[in-house]
Amino acid sequence: MEDSKIVVSLKFLLSSVKKLSDTFIASEEKLTLSLKGVATDVDDLQERIEWLEKQLVDLSDSALVAARPLMTPTLPVHSDSEERVVPALNLSLEAILDAYASTPVLLEPFARPCSVNGRTLSGEIDGVELELFVQGTTWALAGLDGEWLLVPRPGTLERRTQLDSLERLYSIEGVKQFPALLHLIRPARAEAVVHGRRWQLKEKGVLSMTPDPLKANISGRLAELELRLARLEASSN
């Protein structure tokens, strides 16, 4: 009698365990399907966000490009950025340095001008940040493997304020005498904080600085003319 009760109890327990197992398996399958659905929704949302970000960047770049002479890119670009307003360069570092040294204007269609931002200048942050600025003294170039290279905007260095900004981004070799010519030895490297609009400096670049005799001669002549004019004005009074 006792044995039969034990058997009945065991059968009941086994039946309960099986029902519990079946319920657990069914719940797990539903949860898995639900998680897959959520993952799909997240992926779709991520794709939409990335698409919108690209549209916003292109809109910003369109305004930037409209502010400078129309130029057709003649250097290789990344295949996935061919349709972008400002495409990414598909050149080695050596090729970029060669282009910058010989014909820097070739890099302009790939460049976003930027400058060190107020948060950096005020000491609000420890690192160095740059932001998109049409009249910026630095060019940000999107290169291989998503890396951003920072190069000085081509031109002659004439003001001390420019040098202060450059020294935040580069180690400068040579005599710091004004006016001067800059020679890019190694670009600075940065990572995007907001794609195409804000960057964080990762590694300083290297520049060589040499006096510009032509500009120095012109500056000297202008200074002499200003002095003569001042004397004439003083004598006329």
Disulfide bonds with the S-S distance in Angstrom:
none
